[in-house]
Amino acid sequence: MFEFDQYLGFLAFLSILTIGFWLMIFLLTFVIPYWLVGAIIEHLKYGKNKQKIEKRK
């Protein structure tokens, strides 16, 4: 069966794999949509301000 060092290596592998999986899920469901929505809102605000500045000239 497994020796103790192989068992620890297997546990380390499983923990790294699990951490990576949950980090990917977190990034895809929260961080990236938050970033995209914020970028779109900023782009729309910039467009409105640009139109106001052009009307003043």
Buried (B, 14 or more C-beta within 10 A) or exposed (E): EEEEEEEEEEEEEEEEEEEEEEEEEEEEEEEEEEEEEEEEEEEEEEEEEEEEEEEEE
